[in-house]
């Protein structure tokens, strides 16, 4: 016994609708994959930026720990953030430049009775610009950071390292 004509005509429509649904599901999955990989790249860039800034700050702290009474020099600081024994970031710190020097104001209160030799008026507030370039040895990505710092120096020290 053969099925009625109306049922035989519908068998092909089910196949076409099934194929269309498969194509739509495939397109949705492909777009979801593309969105997630884009988000993954964005998160990776944000992580690099955060780590690079931390590496630059560590290098700048090391430079600040040096003696500013002698002419500071440019240096390359290797930073290992995860303490695995390999360099994660190479930070190139340019020669710190003395931007400004002003006489330090005299100390308040009890220091005034100590005399001029012991008060802060013999010292100078020097403002330095420190420029650090951070390079990721794995990806080659880079970031540049400027940091301004104030260093208290004696007049003789200021005269030897700062141009007025």
C-alpha positions in Angstrom: 0.0 0.0 0.0 1.4 3.3 -1.0 1.2 6.5 1.2 -1.0 9.3 0.1 0.4 11.8 -2.4 0.5 14.6 0.3 2.8 12.6 2.6 5.2 11.7 -0.2 5.6 15.5 -1.1 6.5 16.4 2.5 9.4 13.9 2.8 11.8 16.2 0.7 10.8 19.3 2.7 12.0 17.8 5.9 15.4 17.1 4.5 15.8 20.7 3.2 14.7 22.2 6.5 17.1 19.9 8.4 20.0 21.0 6.1 19.1 24.7 6.6 19.1 24.2 10.4 22.5 22.5 10.2 23.9 25.4 8.3 22.5 27.9 10.7 23.9 26.0 13.7 27.3 25.8 12.0 27.3 29.6 11.3 26.4 30.3 15.0 29.2 28.1 16.2 31.7 29.7 13.8 30.8 33.2 15.0 31.0 32.2 18.6 34.5 30.8 18.0 35.6 34.0 16.3 34.2 36.2 19.1 35.9 34.1 21.8 39.3 34.1 20.0 39.0 37.9 19.7 38.3 38.2 23.4 41.2 35.9 24.2 43.6 38.2 22.2 42.2 41.3 24.0 42.7 39.6 27.4 46.3 38.6 26.4 47.1 42.2 25.4 45.7 43.5 28.7 47.8 41.0 30.6 50.9 42.0 28.7 50.3 45.6 29.4 49.9 45.0 33.2 53.0 42.8 33.4 55.0 45.3 31.3 54.0 48.1 33.5 55.0 46.1 36.6 58.3 45.2 35.0 59.0 48.9 34.1 58.1 50.0 37.7 60.5 47.4 39.1 63.3 48.6 36.8 62.6 52.2 37.7 62.8 51.4 41.4 66.2 49.7 40.8 67.4 52.9 39.0 66.1 55.0 41.8 68.1 52.9 44.2 71.3 54.0 42.5 73.4 57.0 43.6 72.0 60.2 41.9 74.9 62.3 43.2 77.0 60.8 40.4 75.8 61.1 36.8 73.2 58.3 36.4 73.7 56.1 33.4 71.5 54.2 31.0 71.0 50.6 31.8 69.2 47.4 30.8 67.4 45.6 33.6 66.3 42.0 33.1 63.0 41.3 34.9 61.8 37.8 35.9 58.3 38.3 37.1 57.4 34.7 37.7 60.7 33.8 39.4 61.3 30.8 37.1 64.9 31.8 36.4 64.3 33.1 32.8 64.0 36.7 31.8 60.4 37.7 31.1 61.0 41.3 30.2 64.1 43.3 29.2 63.6 46.9 30.3 65.9 49.5 28.8 66.1 52.6 31.0 67.4 55.7 29.3 69.8 58.1 31.0 67.7 59.9 33.7 67.5 63.6 32.9 67.4 66.3 35.5 64.4 68.4 34.5 64.4 71.0 37.3 66.2 71.9 40.5 64.8 74.2 43.2 66.1 75.1 46.6 64.5 73.0 49.3 62.5 75.1 51.8 63.9 75.3 55.3 62.6 72.8 57.7 59.9 73.7 60.2 60.0 73.7 63.9 62.8 72.0 65.7 65.2 72.0 62.8 65.4 75.8 62.8 67.3 75.7 66.1 70.0 73.4 64.6 71.5 76.1 62.4 71.9 76.5 58.7 74.4 73.6 58.3 71.8 71.1 59.6 68.7 72.6 58.0 67.3 71.5 54.6 68.1 74.9 53.0 71.5 73.5 51.9 69.7 70.9 49.8 68.0 71.0 46.4 64.8 69.3 45.2 65.8 67.9 41.8 63.1 66.5 39.5 64.2 63.7 37.2 62.5 62.2 34.1 63.1 58.4 33.8 62.1 56.8 30.5 61.8 53.0 30.3 61.2 50.8 27.3 59.8 47.4 28.0 60.3 44.6 25.5 58.7 41.1 25.8 61.3 38.6 24.8 58.7 36.0 23.8 56.3 38.1 21.6 58.3 41.1 20.7 55.6 43.5 22.0 56.8 46.7 23.6 55.6 49.5 25.8 57.2 52.9 26.9 56.7 54.4 30.3 57.8 57.9 31.6 58.2 58.4 35.4 59.0 61.6 37.1 60.7 61.5 40.5 62.1 64.0 43.0 65.5 63.5 44.5 66.9 65.6 47.4 70.6 66.5 46.7 73.2 68.8 48.2 74.2 71.8 46.2 77.5 70.2 45.2 75.7 67.1 44.1 73.1 69.1 42.2 75.8 71.1 40.5 77.6 68.0 39.3 74.6 66.3 37.7 72.0 68.9 36.9 72.4 71.6 34.2 70.7 74.8 35.1 
